[in-house]
Amino acid sequence: MSQKTFKVDEYGIVGTSILATGDSNKSLEVGKRYLWSFSMVCEPDDRSSGSVVKGFVQRIAPQPTLHSDLANPDPMTRLEVYAKNEIWYETLATLAQRRRQTPQDARPRAKRTQLLQSQGLESAVGQSLVGSL
C-alpha cells in the first residue's frame, strides 16, 4: 500500500497518479481490478470530520490498433482514441493537460463536460482543475 500526504489550498479537482510500491518493474495485471482510496482530512485534530472516496482501476488489454492510433501526434486525436477505448484515466489526464496548455481552446473544456456528463458526474462539470499531485 502506498500513501502520500499533501496540502490543497483551493476548492476543485485535483489530479494524482498511481504510486508504485515495492518492485518498480511490476505492472498491473490485465483484467484485474485494483482498489484505490483517497482520504481527505480537513481538521487534523478531528479526523472523523474527513471524507474517504474509493474506486477501482483496471488495466485492460489494448485493442490491436491502439498503439498505432495513439501514434498520431495530435493530442485531441489521442484523446478521442483514449475515450473510444474507455481508458478514462488517460482521457481525463489528457484533457487536463490540454486545458492547462491551451486555456483559450474551448474544445478540451467541452470534451471534459461531455465525458463527465456521460459518466453521470454532472456535479463535477463546473469544478476547476486546481493542480496535480
MDTraj code that builds the backbone (N, CA, C; nanometers):
import mdtraj as md
import numpy as np

residues = "MET SER GLN LYS THR PHE LYS VAL ASP GLU TYR GLY ILE VAL GLY THR SER ILE LEU ALA THR GLY ASP SER ASN LYS SER LEU GLU VAL GLY LYS ARG TYR LEU TRP SER PHE SER MET VAL CYS GLU PRO ASP ASP ARG SER SER GLY SER VAL VAL LYS GLY PHE VAL GLN ARG ILE ALA PRO GLN PRO THR LEU HIS SER ASP LEU ALA ASN PRO ASP PRO MET THR ARG LEU GLU VAL TYR ALA LYS ASN GLU ILE TRP TYR GLU THR LEU ALA THR LEU ALA GLN ARG ARG ARG GLN THR PRO GLN ASP ALA ARG PRO ARG ALA LYS ARG THR GLN LEU LEU GLN SER GLN GLY LEU GLU SER ALA VAL GLY GLN SER LEU VAL GLY SER LEU".split()
xyz = np.array([
    [0.0842, -0.1182, 0.0000],
    [0.0000, 0.0000, 0.0000],
    [0.0882, 0.1238, 0.0000],
    [0.0534, 0.2201, -0.0829],
    [0.1251, 0.3472, -0.0894],
    [0.0423, 0.4548, -0.0226],
    [0.1114, 0.5533, 0.0291],
    [0.0435, 0.6641, 0.0928],
    [0.1206, 0.7911, 0.0621],
    [0.0484, 0.8984, 0.0380],
    [0.1108, 1.0263, 0.0076],
    [0.0311, 1.1358, 0.0779],
    [0.1001, 1.2276, 0.1412],
    [0.0354, 1.3370, 0.2109],
    [0.0630, 1.4661, 0.1355],
    [-0.0378, 1.5521, 0.1241],
    [-0.0220, 1.6785, 0.0544],
    [-0.1239, 1.7774, 0.1082],
    [-0.1035, 1.9033, 0.0778],
    [-0.1944, 2.0091, 0.1210],
    [-0.2551, 2.0745, -0.0025],
    [-0.3848, 2.0968, 0.0014],
    [-0.4559, 2.1633, -0.1069],
    [-0.5212, 2.2880, -0.0487],
    [-0.4933, 2.4019, -0.1096],
    [-0.5472, 2.5282, -0.0598],
    [-0.6661, 2.5795, -0.1400],
    [-0.7008, 2.5105, -0.2484],
    [-0.8095, 2.5552, -0.3341],
    [-0.9164, 2.4479, -0.3440],
    [-1.0373, 2.4912, -0.3723],
    [-1.1502, 2.4021, -0.3920],
    [-1.1550, 2.3629, -0.5397],
    [-1.1676, 2.2341, -0.5694],
    [-1.1788, 2.1914, -0.7083],
    [-1.1300, 2.0495, -0.7277],
    [-1.0940, 2.0169, -0.8504],
    [-1.0498, 1.8827, -0.8873],
    [-0.8971, 1.8778, -0.8832],
    [-0.8451, 1.7792, -0.8124],
    [-0.7008, 1.7602, -0.8000],
    [-0.6664, 1.6270, -0.8646],
    [-0.5680, 1.6278, -0.9530],
    [-0.5235, 1.5050, -1.0177],
    [-0.4133, 1.4385, -0.9377],
    [-0.4032, 1.3096, -0.9497],
    [-0.2959, 1.2348, -0.8857],
    [-0.2592, 1.1168, -0.9742],
    [-0.1471, 1.0557, -0.9465],
    [-0.1075, 0.9380, -1.0228],
    [-0.0999, 0.8183, -0.9289],
    [-0.1034, 0.7019, -0.9868],
    [-0.0897, 0.5804, -0.9079],
    [0.0551, 0.5699, -0.8655],
    [0.0758, 0.5515, -0.7374],
    [0.2115, 0.5426, -0.6847],
    [0.2598, 0.3989, -0.6890],
    [0.3809, 0.3800, -0.7345],
    [0.4397, 0.2456, -0.7378],
    [0.4834, 0.2055, -0.5974],
    [0.4646, 0.0799, -0.5658],
    [0.5124, 0.0264, -0.4384],
    [0.5989, -0.0938, -0.4668],
    [0.6980, -0.1122, -0.3838],
    [0.7815, -0.2314, -0.3980],
    [0.8594, -0.2314, -0.5276],
    [0.8457, -0.3396, -0.6015],
    [0.9192, -0.3594, -0.7259],
    [0.8684, -0.2629, -0.8326],
    [0.9527, -0.1673, -0.8733],
    [0.9099, -0.0671, -0.9705],
    [0.8916, -0.1253, -1.1103],
    [0.9380, -0.2475, -1.1334],
    [0.9198, -0.3106, -1.2641],
    [0.7877, -0.3855, -1.2730],
    [0.7180, -0.3984, -1.1633],
    [0.5910, -0.4710, -1.1607],
    [0.4813, -0.3831, -1.2198],
    [0.4007, -0.4387, -1.3071],
    [0.2912, -0.3619, -1.3653],
    [0.1582, -0.4238, -1.3232],
    [0.0523, -0.3515, -1.3483],
    [-0.0806, -0.4021, -1.3168],
    [-0.1146, -0.5168, -1.4101],
    [-0.1830, -0.6152, -1.3567],
    [-0.2233, -0.7303, -1.4372],
    [-0.3452, -0.6946, -1.5216],
    [-0.3455, -0.7398, -1.6464],
    [-0.4588, -0.7168, -1.7358],
    [-0.5817, -0.7870, -1.6795],
    [-0.6919, -0.7135, -1.6739],
    [-0.8188, -0.7698, -1.6302],
    [-0.8409, -0.7671, -1.4798],
    [-0.7400, -0.7420, -1.4008],
    [-0.7541, -0.7406, -1.2555],
    [-0.7962, -0.6017, -1.2099],
    [-0.8901, -0.5973, -1.1152],
    [-0.9358, -0.4697, -1.0590],
    [-0.8550, -0.4388, -0.9337],
    [-0.8125, -0.3145, -0.9234],
    [-0.7352, -0.2693, -0.8081],
    [-0.8129, -0.1598, -0.7358],
    [-0.8244, -0.1731, -0.6055],
    [-0.8950, -0.0756, -0.5242],
    [-0.8027, 0.0407, -0.4911],
    [-0.8548, 0.1630, -0.5031],
    [-0.7823, 0.2804, -0.4583],
    [-0.8726, 0.3564, -0.3625],
    [-0.8118, 0.4319, -0.2751],
    [-0.8903, 0.5169, -0.1854],
    [-0.8194, 0.6502, -0.1685],
    [-0.8976, 0.7503, -0.1406],
    [-0.8484, 0.8861, -0.1250],
    [-0.9145, 0.9399, 0.0007],
    [-0.8325, 0.9742, 0.0999],
    [-0.8846, 1.0279, 0.2259],
    [-0.8545, 1.1759, 0.2335],
    [-0.9524, 1.2505, 0.2783],
    [-0.9335, 1.3940, 0.2946],
    [-0.9553, 1.4277, 0.4417],
    [-0.8534, 1.4871, 0.5021],
    [-0.8597, 1.5272, 0.6421],
    [-0.8621, 1.6796, 0.6453],
    [-0.9741, 1.7354, 0.6847],
    [-0.9874, 1.8816, 0.6896],
    [-0.9407, 1.9381, 0.8230],
    [-0.9598, 1.8641, 0.9278],
    [-0.9193, 1.9058, 1.0621],
    [-0.8276, 1.7987, 1.1202],
    [-0.6960, 1.8214, 1.1211],
    [-0.6028, 1.7196, 1.1711],
    [-0.6329, 1.6715, 1.3128],
    [-0.6920, 1.7591, 1.3956],
    [-0.7235, 1.7205, 1.5331],
    [-0.8538, 1.6414, 1.5431],
    [-0.9329, 1.6398, 1.4355],
    [-1.0605, 1.5666, 1.4339],
    [-1.0722, 1.4927, 1.3014],
    [-1.0060, 1.3784, 1.2920],
    [-1.0019, 1.3033, 1.1667],
    [-1.1400, 1.2505, 1.1267],
    [-1.2321, 1.2432, 1.2200],
    [-1.3662, 1.1941, 1.1872],
    [-1.4432, 1.2920, 1.0988],
    [-1.3964, 1.4162, 1.0891],
    [-1.4650, 1.5145, 1.0055],
    [-1.4257, 1.5027, 0.8585],
    [-1.3332, 1.4143, 0.8281],
    [-1.2859, 1.3982, 0.6910],
    [-1.3760, 1.3111, 0.6068],
    [-1.3309, 1.2854, 0.4851],
    [-1.4054, 1.2024, 0.3905],
    [-1.3123, 1.1011, 0.3258],
    [-1.3698, 0.9907, 0.2843],
    [-1.2943, 0.8876, 0.2126],
    [-1.3710, 0.8533, 0.0855],
    [-1.3006, 0.8505, -0.0248],
    [-1.3582, 0.8111, -0.1529],
    [-1.2815, 0.6888, -0.2000],
    [-1.3528, 0.5901, -0.2502],
    [-1.2893, 0.4682, -0.3004],
    [-1.3366, 0.4407, -0.4422],
    [-1.2540, 0.3721, -0.5154],
    [-1.2901, 0.3343, -0.6505],
    [-1.1991, 0.2223, -0.6986],
    [-1.2138, 0.1874, -0.8233],
    [-1.1341, 0.0816, -0.8820],
    [-1.0648, 0.1308, -1.0080],
    [-0.9514, 0.0726, -1.0348],
    [-0.8830, 0.0919, -1.1615],
    [-0.8570, -0.0482, -1.2155],
    [-0.8695, -0.0634, -1.3449],
    [-0.8487, -0.1937, -1.4074],
    [-0.7696, -0.1753, -1.5358],
    [-0.6619, -0.2510, -1.5469],
    [-0.5853, -0.2480, -1.6714],
    [-0.6580, -0.3334, -1.7740],
    [-0.6712, -0.2794, -1.8940],
    [-0.7412, -0.3519, -1.9995],
    [-0.6413, -0.3996, -2.1039],
    [-0.6807, -0.5026, -2.1758],
    [-0.5988, -0.5488, -2.2881],
    [-0.6238, -0.4519, -2.4035],
    [-0.5191, -0.3971, -2.4609],
    [-0.5395, -0.2992, -2.5673],
    [-0.5952, -0.3630, -2.6947],
    [-0.6767, -0.2847, -2.7648],
    [-0.7242, -0.3259, -2.8961],
    [-0.6039, -0.3334, -2.9897],
    [-0.6072, -0.4181, -3.0918],
    [-0.4914, -0.4318, -3.1818],
    [-0.4453, -0.3003, -3.2453],
    [-0.5365, -0.2077, -3.2675],
    [-0.4995, -0.0825, -3.3345],
    [-0.4625, 0.0297, -3.2364],
    [-0.4689, 0.0034, -3.1058],
    [-0.4488, 0.1098, -3.0084],
    [-0.3128, 0.1773, -3.0232],
    [-0.2067, 0.1014, -3.0310],
    [-0.0737, 0.1611, -3.0397],
    [-0.0566, 0.2466, -3.1653],
    [-0.1046, 0.1991, -3.2772],
    [-0.0917, 0.2793, -3.3992],
    [-0.1834, 0.4021, -3.3939],
    [-0.3024, 0.3879, -3.3348],
    [-0.3926, 0.5022, -3.3212],
    [-0.3325, 0.6105, -3.2316],
    [-0.2612, 0.5691, -3.1276],
    [-0.2004, 0.6650, -3.0355],
    [-0.0735, 0.7280, -3.0913],
    [-0.0246, 0.6774, -3.2023],
    [0.0956, 0.7348, -3.2641],
    [0.0677, 0.8696, -3.3290],
    [-0.0584, 0.9040, -3.3467],
    [-0.0947, 1.0328, -3.4046],
    [-0.0454, 1.1448, -3.3130],
    [0.0275, 1.2416, -3.3639],
    [0.0818, 1.3466, -3.2784],
    [-0.0206, 1.4478, -3.2267],
    [-0.1401, 1.4512, -3.2839],
    [-0.2412, 1.5470, -3.2408],
    [-0.3022, 1.5030, -3.1075],
    [-0.2875, 1.5852, -3.0017],
    [-0.3395, 1.5468, -2.8702],
    [-0.4904, 1.5236, -2.8682],
    [-0.5658, 1.5999, -2.9457],
    [-0.7105, 1.5809, -2.9474],
    [-0.7484, 1.4485, -3.0123],
    [-0.6706, 1.4046, -3.1100],
    [-0.6947, 1.2735, -3.1721],
    [-0.6635, 1.1625, -3.0716],
    [-0.5526, 1.1759, -2.9996],
    [-0.5183, 1.0769, -2.8966],
    [-0.6255, 1.0737, -2.7884],
    [-0.6777, 1.1900, -2.7554],
    [-0.7850, 1.1987, -2.6572],
    [-0.9054, 1.1162, -2.7018],
    [-0.9429, 1.1303, -2.8273],
    [-1.0556, 1.0536, -2.8815],
    [-1.0273, 0.9037, -2.8783],
    [-0.9022, 0.8654, -2.9044],
    [-0.8643, 0.7233, -2.9007],
    [-0.8799, 0.6690, -2.7584],
    [-0.8292, 0.7445, -2.6597],
    [-0.8459, 0.7005, -2.5202],
    [-0.9936, 0.6858, -2.4850],
    [-1.0737, 0.7852, -2.5185],
    [-1.2163, 0.7809, -2.4850],
    [-1.2868, 0.6657, -2.5553],
    [-1.2577, 0.6460, -2.6826],
    [-1.3204, 0.5378, -2.7595],
    [-1.2881, 0.4012, -2.6990],
    [-1.1685, 0.3877, -2.6426],
    [-1.1260, 0.2614, -2.5821],
    [-1.1564, 0.2541, -2.4325],
    [-1.2308, 0.3536, -2.3814],
    [-1.2722, 0.3609, -2.2412],
    [-1.1532, 0.3566, -2.1453],
    [-1.0479, 0.4270, -2.1827],
    [-0.9302, 0.4414, -2.0980],
    [-0.9462, 0.5763, -2.0292],
    [-1.0276, 0.5777, -1.9225],
    [-1.0759, 0.7015, -1.8624],
    [-0.9682, 0.7833, -1.7938],
    [-0.8777, 0.7200, -1.7237],
    [-0.7750, 0.7971, -1.6520],
    [-0.6901, 0.8778, -1.7503],
    [-0.6479, 0.8153, -1.8591],
    [-0.5684, 0.8860, -1.9590],
    [-0.6514, 0.9898, -2.0326],
    [-0.7791, 0.9608, -2.0523],
    [-0.8668, 1.0581, -2.1164],
    [-0.8733, 1.1862, -2.0330],
    [-0.8999, 1.1707, -1.9038],
    [-0.9093, 1.2874, -1.8160],
    [-0.7752, 1.3579, -1.8001],
    [-0.6670, 1.2808, -1.7895],
    [-0.5338, 1.3411, -1.7755],
    [-0.4980, 1.4209, -1.9007],
    [-0.5298, 1.3677, -2.0174],
    [-0.5016, 1.4380, -2.1431],
    [-0.5853, 1.5649, -2.1538],
    [-0.7118, 1.5570, -2.1131],
    [-0.7974, 1.6753, -2.1134],
    [-0.7411, 1.7831, -2.0202],
    [-0.6997, 1.7436, -1.9013],
    [-0.6447, 1.8401, -1.8058],
    [-0.5176, 1.9037, -1.8601],
    [-0.4332, 1.8235, -1.9205],
    [-0.3093, 1.8756, -1.9792],
    [-0.3398, 1.9749, -2.0910],
    [-0.4336, 1.9410, -2.1775],
    [-0.4699, 2.0307, -2.2879],
    [-0.5291, 2.1617, -2.2357],
    [-0.6102, 2.1540, -2.1320],
    [-0.6698, 2.2762, -2.0765],
    [-0.5632, 2.3674, -2.0171],
    [-0.4614, 2.3084, -1.9528],
    [-0.3533, 2.3901, -1.8970],
    [-0.2660, 2.4495, -2.0072],
    [-0.2404, 2.3722, -2.1127],
    [-0.1522, 2.4179, -2.2198],
    [-0.2184, 2.5188, -2.3131],
    [-0.3475, 2.5023, -2.3357],
    [-0.4190, 2.5902, -2.4297],
    [-0.5499, 2.6383, -2.3664],
    [-0.5410, 2.7263, -2.2655],
    [-0.6630, 2.7691, -2.1963],
    [-0.7632, 2.8421, -2.2860],
    [-0.7177, 2.8981, -2.3976],
    [-0.8079, 2.9684, -2.4885],
    [-0.8872, 2.8730, -2.5782],
    [-0.8460, 2.7479, -2.5880],
    [-0.9134, 2.6484, -2.6728],
    [-1.0334, 2.5910, -2.5969],
    [-1.1526, 2.6094, -2.6500],
    [-1.2752, 2.5633, -2.5842],
    [-1.2986, 2.4129, -2.5995],
    [-1.2298, 2.3484, -2.6941],
    [-1.2549, 2.2058, -2.7189],
    [-1.2268, 2.1163, -2.5979],
    [-1.1144, 2.1306, -2.5274],
    [-1.0930, 2.0435, -2.4106],
    [-1.1991, 2.0609, -2.3030],
    [-1.2418, 2.1833, -2.2797],
    [-1.3471, 2.2073, -2.1795],
    [-1.4775, 2.1397, -2.2222],
    [-1.5140, 2.1527, -2.3491],
    [-1.6373, 2.0910, -2.3986],
    [-1.6288, 1.9387, -2.3915],
    [-1.5134, 1.8830, -2.4274],
    [-1.4957, 1.7373, -2.4216],
    [-1.5038, 1.6875, -2.2777],
    [-1.4438, 1.7629, -2.1842],
    [-1.4478, 1.7242, -2.0438],
    [-1.5922, 1.7248, -1.9934],
    [-1.6664, 1.8287, -2.0274],
    [-1.8070, 1.8366, -1.9880],
    [-1.8840, 1.7175, -2.0426],
    [-1.8649, 1.6878, -2.1699],
    [-1.9334, 1.5746, -2.2338],
    [-1.8979, 1.4427, -2.1653],
    [-1.7692, 1.4227, -2.1366],
    [-1.7252, 1.2982, -2.0719],
    [-1.7841, 1.2850, -1.9325],
    [-1.7744, 1.3895, -1.8518],
    [-1.8280, 1.3830, -1.7154],
    [-1.9779, 1.3583, -1.7156],
    [-2.0505, 1.4244, -1.8045],
    [-2.1949, 1.4029, -1.8125],
    [-2.2267, 1.2605, -1.8568],
    [-2.1483, 1.2060, -1.9487],
    [-2.1739, 1.0699, -1.9972],
    [-2.1531, 0.9652, -1.8881],
    [-2.0768, 1.0008, -1.7853],
    [-2.0494, 0.9072, -1.6768],
    [-2.1297, 0.9400, -1.5504],
    [-2.2282, 1.0307, -1.5632],
    [-2.3135, 1.0653, -1.4502],
    [-2.2451, 1.1540, -1.3472],
    [-2.1457, 1.2303, -1.3892],
    [-2.0703, 1.3150, -1.2967],
    [-2.0962, 1.4634, -1.3236],
    [-2.2223, 1.4971, -1.3429],
    [-2.2595, 1.6353, -1.3739],
    [-2.2120, 1.7336, -1.2671],
    [-2.2085, 1.6916, -1.1403],
    [-2.1691, 1.7828, -1.0334],
    [-2.0235, 1.8264, -1.0432],
    [-1.9427, 1.7546, -1.1175],
    [-1.8009, 1.7895, -1.1328],
    [-1.7757, 1.8808, -1.2531],
    [-1.8759, 1.9024, -1.3356],
    [-1.8565, 1.9787, -1.4602],
    [-1.8023, 2.1182, -1.4347],
    [-1.8551, 2.1899, -1.3397],
    [-1.8146, 2.3277, -1.3157],
    [-1.6924, 2.3434, -1.2267],
    [-1.6355, 2.2342, -1.1802],
    [-1.5228, 2.2431, -1.0881],
    [-1.3930, 2.2770, -1.1626],
    [-1.3108, 2.3555, -1.0987],
    [-1.1817, 2.3941, -1.1556],
    [-1.0786, 2.2843, -1.1336],
    [-0.9815, 2.2804, -1.2237],
    [-0.8658, 2.1939, -1.2054],
    [-0.7662, 2.2735, -1.1225],
    [-0.7401, 2.2298, -0.9997],
    [-0.6574, 2.3087, -0.9096],
    [-0.5157, 2.2561, -0.8968],
    [-0.4820, 2.1508, -0.9635],
    [-0.3457, 2.1028, -0.9556],
    [-0.3349, 1.9554, -0.9784],
    [-0.2122, 1.9097, -0.9660],
    [-0.1816, 1.7698, -0.9861],
    [-0.0793, 1.7281, -0.8821],
    [-0.0957, 1.6087, -0.8301],
    [-0.0045, 1.5593, -0.7268],
    [0.0902, 1.4575, -0.7831],
])
top = md.Topology()
chain = top.add_chain()
for i, resn in enumerate(residues, 1):
    res = top.add_residue(resn, chain, resSeq=i)
    for name in ("N", "CA", "C"):
        top.add_atom(name, md.element.get_by_symbol(name[0]), res)
traj = md.Trajectory(xyz[None], top)
